[in-house]
Amino acid sequence: MKLVPKKENRTAKDNDNMQGGKSADQVRKIVPGGLKGRISSLKEHLPKQFNPSKSVGIRLFLIFFIAIMFFVLAIGIISYQMAKNTIQDNAELANQQTIVQTSQKLDIILQKYRDNLQQTFLDEEMQKAITDALLSDVTDYDRFVTSTKLQTRLNTFSLTSPGVIGTYMMGEEDNFDIVTTGNVDQKFLDSIKEQPWYDTVSKSSETFWTNVTDYESSGSGVFRLVRSIQSVNGMKRFILVADIRLDILTQYLNELDLGEGSRVQLLTNDNTVVTSSVAEQEGKTTDVDLSKVGTELLGGIRTKDGNKQPVLAVYNTQATSGWKLLGTIPT
């Protein structure tokens, strides 16, 4: 037999259960659960149509950011160019000093050749032999003896002047035979009166330095010293020529190191290469653009080489020969 609770007790219990269930549902509705609930809540608070490009704050930020970056970039480029120009100016000055020092060394060498040739000509025995050679009433034997004396004095010049491989001596008188010693360039000897400097040196005391592009005698390339001098006794004019080995000058150019890829050349007035630190350029026109070089005896320019590559070119003009010593460095 089952016992049935009283109606009043059932009603009170049911009321308590209903109140408890209602409170739990309300809590679940008020406090959303987990991360998804938080994200959904944020989305509900954002503007319905949000466009960053139309935001005033973002626009101001971009304007200031671009302006600052442009300013920093401009300062960086200007600083780089200033530093580059400073480095190039310092390199130009240092290389210019090196070229000038080497040029002065070459001047000393050329001056010694010129002075030694003059001293040989003005030697007392040489002058006596010249006087005897100009006599009209001499026998062939006497002429041979006189010629031998002249050759001996010229040989003395060759022995005391390293690099001299051949000498020539001719007078303005027809009865004076040309005297030669050492290696003789026969082609030059046959055309000596056709040389561009002959008319000048046959009329006045002058000194010429010439490059030789068609040297036919054996051995290395040469350059020539041409000297016109008057005799002491009869005041007759004589022309003396000395062939000098080109490597005497080349060795000084090879000693120079202006930097990686640098090159040193010795040029005539028409920019023909006399000798170079790079082999097989002798007799050719330099490929460096020297159109910007004016009448200054020394200086530096920024130009291009034969490959159209930018180079720094520094130069100095020789005091003795008038040739130009040129050094080029890639930039």
C-alpha positions as CSV (number, residue, x, y, z in Angstrom):
1,M,0.0,0.0,0.0
2,K,1.5,3.3,-1.2
3,L,1.5,6.4,0.8
4,V,0.5,9.5,-1.2
5,P,1.9,12.8,0.0
6,K,-0.3,15.6,0.8
7,K,-1.3,18.0,-1.9
8,E,0.2,20.9,-0.1
9,N,3.6,19.3,0.1
10,R,3.7,18.4,-3.6
11,T,2.7,21.9,-4.6
12,A,5.5,23.5,-2.5
13,K,8.2,21.1,-3.9
14,D,7.1,21.7,-7.5
15,N,7.3,25.4,-7.0
16,D,10.8,25.1,-5.6
17,N,12.0,23.1,-8.7
18,M,10.5,25.6,-11.1
19,Q,12.2,28.5,-9.4
20,G,15.6,26.6,-9.4
21,G,15.4,25.7,-13.1
22,K,14.5,29.2,-14.2
23,S,17.5,30.7,-12.4
24,A,19.9,28.4,-14.3
25,D,18.5,29.2,-17.7
26,Q,18.8,32.9,-16.9
27,V,22.5,32.5,-15.9
28,R,23.3,30.7,-19.2
29,K,21.6,33.4,-21.2
30,I,23.4,36.3,-19.4
31,V,26.9,34.9,-19.4
32,P,27.9,33.5,-22.9
33,G,30.2,30.6,-22.8
34,G,33.9,30.4,-24.3
35,L,35.9,32.3,-26.9
36,K,33.2,32.3,-29.6
37,G,31.0,34.2,-27.3
38,R,33.5,36.9,-26.7
39,I,34.3,37.3,-30.5
40,S,30.6,37.5,-31.2
41,S,30.2,40.1,-28.6
42,L,33.0,42.2,-30.1
43,K,31.5,42.0,-33.6
44,E,28.3,43.3,-32.3
45,H,30.0,46.4,-30.9
46,L,32.0,47.2,-34.1
47,P,30.6,49.6,-36.8
48,K,28.6,47.8,-39.4
49,Q,30.7,49.4,-42.3
50,F,34.4,49.7,-41.2
51,N,36.9,50.9,-44.1
52,P,40.6,51.6,-43.0
53,S,41.2,53.7,-46.1
54,K,38.6,56.2,-45.0
55,S,40.0,56.4,-41.5
56,V,41.5,59.8,-40.6
57,G,43.9,58.4,-38.1
58,I,45.3,55.8,-40.6
59,R,45.6,58.5,-43.2
60,L,47.6,60.7,-40.9
61,F,49.8,57.8,-39.9
62,L,50.6,57.0,-43.5
63,I,51.4,60.6,-44.3
64,F,53.8,60.9,-41.4
65,F,55.4,57.5,-42.1
66,I,56.0,58.2,-45.8
67,A,57.3,61.7,-45.1
68,I,59.8,60.3,-42.5
69,M,60.9,57.5,-44.8
70,F,61.4,59.9,-47.7
71,F,63.5,62.2,-45.5
72,V,65.6,59.4,-44.2
73,L,66.1,58.0,-47.7
74,A,67.1,61.4,-49.1
75,I,69.6,62.0,-46.2
76,G,71.0,58.5,-46.8
77,I,71.5,59.1,-50.6
78,I,73.1,62.5,-50.0
79,S,75.4,61.1,-47.4
80,Y,76.4,58.3,-49.7
81,Q,77.2,60.6,-52.5
82,M,79.2,63.0,-50.3
83,A,81.2,60.0,-48.9
84,K,81.8,58.6,-52.3
85,N,83.0,62.0,-53.7
86,T,85.2,62.4,-50.6
87,I,86.8,59.0,-51.2
88,Q,87.3,59.7,-54.9
89,D,88.8,63.1,-54.2
90,N,91.2,61.5,-51.7
91,A,92.1,58.7,-54.1
92,E,92.6,61.3,-56.9
93,L,95.0,63.3,-54.7
94,A,97.0,60.3,-53.5
95,N,97.3,58.9,-57.1
96,Q,98.1,62.3,-58.4
97,Q,101.1,62.5,-56.0
98,T,102.2,59.0,-57.0
99,I,102.1,59.9,-60.7
100,V,104.0,63.2,-60.1
101,Q,106.7,61.4,-58.2
102,T,107.1,58.7,-60.9
103,S,107.1,61.4,-63.5
104,Q,109.9,63.2,-61.8
105,K,111.9,60.0,-61.7
106,L,111.5,59.6,-65.4
107,D,112.5,63.2,-65.9
108,I,115.8,62.5,-64.0
109,I,116.5,59.5,-66.2
110,L,115.8,61.3,-69.4
111,Q,117.9,64.3,-68.3
112,K,120.9,62.0,-67.6
113,Y,120.7,60.7,-71.1
114,R,120.6,64.2,-72.6
115,D,123.4,65.5,-70.4
116,N,125.6,62.4,-71.1
117,L,125.2,62.8,-74.8
118,Q,126.1,66.4,-74.6
119,Q,129.2,65.7,-72.5
120,T,130.3,63.1,-74.9
121,F,130.0,65.5,-77.8
122,L,131.8,68.3,-76.0
123,D,134.7,66.0,-74.9
124,E,138.1,67.3,-76.0
125,E,139.0,64.2,-78.0
126,M,135.6,64.2,-79.7
127,Q,136.0,67.9,-80.7
128,K,139.5,67.2,-82.1
129,A,138.2,64.3,-84.1
130,I,135.4,66.4,-85.4
131,T,137.9,69.1,-86.5
132,D,140.0,66.5,-88.3
133,A,136.9,65.0,-90.0
134,L,136.0,68.4,-91.5
135,L,139.3,68.9,-93.2
136,S,139.1,68.7,-96.9
137,D,142.6,67.6,-97.8
138,V,142.7,64.3,-95.9
139,T,143.4,60.8,-97.2
140,D,140.9,58.0,-97.0
141,Y,143.1,56.4,-94.3
142,D,143.0,59.6,-92.2
143,R,139.3,59.7,-92.7
144,F,139.0,56.1,-91.5
145,V,141.1,56.8,-88.4
146,T,139.0,59.9,-87.6
147,S,135.8,57.9,-88.0
148,T,137.1,55.3,-85.6
149,K,137.9,57.9,-83.0
150,L,134.4,59.2,-83.2
151,Q,132.9,55.8,-82.9
152,T,135.1,55.1,-79.8
153,R,133.7,58.2,-78.1
154,L,130.1,57.3,-79.0
155,N,130.7,53.8,-77.7
156,T,131.9,55.4,-74.4
157,F,128.5,57.1,-74.2
158,S,126.7,53.8,-74.8
159,L,128.7,52.0,-72.1
160,T,128.2,54.7,-69.5
161,S,124.5,55.0,-70.3
162,P,122.5,51.8,-69.5
163,G,119.9,51.0,-72.1
164,V,121.5,52.8,-75.1
165,I,121.7,50.2,-77.9
166,G,122.6,52.4,-80.9
167,T,123.9,55.9,-81.7
168,Y,124.0,58.0,-84.8
169,M,126.0,61.2,-85.6
170,M,125.7,63.3,-88.7
171,G,126.9,66.8,-89.7
172,E,125.5,69.5,-91.9
173,E,128.6,69.3,-94.1
174,D,128.4,66.9,-97.0
175,N,132.0,65.8,-96.5
176,F,131.2,64.5,-93.0
177,D,130.2,60.8,-93.2
178,I,127.5,59.6,-90.8
179,V,129.0,57.7,-87.8
180,T,127.0,54.9,-86.2
181,T,127.6,52.5,-83.3
182,G,125.7,49.5,-81.8
183,N,122.5,48.2,-83.3
184,V,121.7,50.3,-86.4
185,D,118.1,50.8,-87.7
186,Q,118.9,50.9,-91.4
187,K,115.4,52.1,-92.3
188,F,115.8,55.0,-90.0
189,L,119.3,55.7,-91.2
190,D,118.1,55.9,-94.8
191,S,115.3,58.3,-94.1
192,I,116.9,60.4,-91.4
193,K,116.5,63.6,-93.4
194,E,112.8,62.9,-93.9
195,Q,112.0,62.8,-90.2
196,P,109.5,65.5,-89.0
197,W,112.1,66.9,-86.6
198,Y,115.0,67.1,-89.0
199,D,114.4,70.6,-90.4
200,T,114.1,72.0,-86.9
201,V,117.2,70.4,-85.4
202,S,119.3,71.2,-88.5
203,K,118.8,74.9,-87.9
204,S,118.8,75.3,-84.2
205,S,120.0,73.6,-81.0
206,E,117.0,71.5,-80.0
207,T,116.3,68.3,-78.1
208,F,113.5,65.9,-79.2
209,W,112.2,62.7,-77.7
210,T,110.4,60.4,-80.1
211,N,108.6,57.1,-79.8
212,V,109.5,54.5,-82.4
213,T,106.8,52.3,-83.8
214,D,108.7,50.6,-86.7
215,Y,112.0,49.7,-85.1
216,E,113.5,47.0,-87.4
217,S,116.7,46.1,-85.5
218,S,116.8,43.2,-83.2
219,G,115.9,43.4,-79.5
220,S,113.1,45.1,-77.6
221,G,111.3,48.3,-78.5
222,V,113.1,51.7,-78.3
223,F,112.5,55.4,-78.0
224,R,114.9,58.0,-79.4
225,L,116.8,61.0,-78.1
226,V,117.6,63.5,-80.8
227,R,120.0,66.3,-79.9
228,S,121.4,69.1,-82.1
229,I,124.7,70.7,-80.9
230,Q,127.2,73.0,-82.3
231,S,130.9,72.2,-82.2
232,V,133.2,74.2,-80.1
233,N,135.9,75.1,-82.7
234,G,134.2,75.5,-86.1
235,M,130.7,76.2,-84.8
236,K,129.4,73.5,-87.1
237,R,126.1,71.9,-86.3
238,F,125.8,68.2,-85.6
239,I,122.8,65.9,-85.0
240,L,123.2,63.1,-82.5
241,V,120.6,60.4,-82.1
242,A,120.5,57.7,-79.4
243,D,118.3,54.6,-79.5
244,I,117.3,53.6,-75.9
245,R,115.6,50.5,-74.8
246,L,112.0,51.0,-73.9
247,D,112.0,48.7,-70.9
248,I,114.1,51.4,-69.1
249,L,110.9,53.4,-68.8
250,T,108.5,50.4,-68.6
251,Q,110.0,49.0,-65.4
252,Y,109.1,52.2,-63.5
253,L,105.5,52.0,-64.8
254,N,105.3,48.4,-63.7
255,E,106.3,49.3,-60.2
256,L,103.2,51.5,-59.8
257,D,100.1,50.1,-58.1
258,L,97.3,52.6,-58.1
259,G,94.7,50.0,-57.2
260,E,92.9,46.9,-58.5
261,G,92.4,47.2,-62.3
262,S,94.7,50.2,-62.6
263,R,96.9,51.0,-65.6
264,V,99.7,53.4,-66.3
265,Q,100.7,54.8,-69.7
266,L,103.2,57.2,-71.1
267,L,101.7,59.2,-73.9
268,T,103.0,61.5,-76.7
269,N,101.4,64.8,-77.4
270,D,98.9,63.1,-79.8
271,N,98.0,60.5,-77.1
272,T,100.0,57.7,-78.7
273,V,101.2,55.1,-76.2
274,V,105.0,55.2,-75.8
275,T,105.0,52.4,-73.2
276,S,102.5,51.0,-70.8
277,S,102.2,48.8,-67.7
278,V,99.9,46.6,-69.9
279,A,101.8,44.7,-72.6
280,E,101.4,45.3,-76.4
281,Q,99.9,48.7,-76.2
282,E,103.0,50.6,-77.6
283,G,102.3,52.6,-80.7
284,K,98.6,52.5,-80.3
285,T,96.3,55.5,-79.4
286,T,95.2,55.3,-75.8
287,D,91.6,54.1,-75.4
288,V,91.0,56.5,-72.5
289,D,88.8,59.4,-73.4
290,L,91.0,62.5,-72.7
291,S,88.7,65.0,-74.4
292,K,88.2,66.8,-71.1
293,V,91.9,67.4,-70.6
294,G,92.7,71.0,-71.2
295,T,96.1,72.8,-71.3
296,E,96.9,72.0,-67.6
297,L,100.2,70.2,-67.1
298,L,98.8,68.0,-64.4
299,G,95.4,67.1,-63.1
300,G,92.7,64.5,-62.8
301,I,89.4,63.8,-64.6
302,R,86.5,61.3,-64.4
303,T,86.1,59.8,-67.8
304,K,85.6,56.4,-69.5
305,D,88.0,53.8,-71.0
306,G,87.7,51.8,-74.2
307,N,85.0,49.6,-72.7
308,K,82.9,52.6,-71.7
309,Q,83.6,51.9,-68.1
310,P,84.0,54.9,-65.7
311,V,87.6,55.5,-64.6
312,L,89.5,58.1,-62.7
313,A,92.4,59.4,-64.8
314,V,95.3,61.3,-63.3
315,Y,98.1,62.7,-65.4
316,N,101.3,64.8,-65.3
317,T,103.3,66.2,-68.1
318,Q,107.1,65.4,-68.3
319,A,109.3,68.5,-68.0
320,T,112.0,66.9,-70.3
321,S,110.1,65.2,-73.1
322,G,106.7,66.8,-73.0
323,W,105.1,63.4,-72.8
324,K,102.2,62.7,-70.5
325,L,102.2,60.1,-67.7
326,L,98.7,58.8,-67.3
327,G,97.2,56.6,-64.6
328,T,93.7,55.2,-64.7
329,I,91.7,53.6,-61.9
330,P,88.3,52.0,-62.3
331,T,85.5,53.7,-60.2
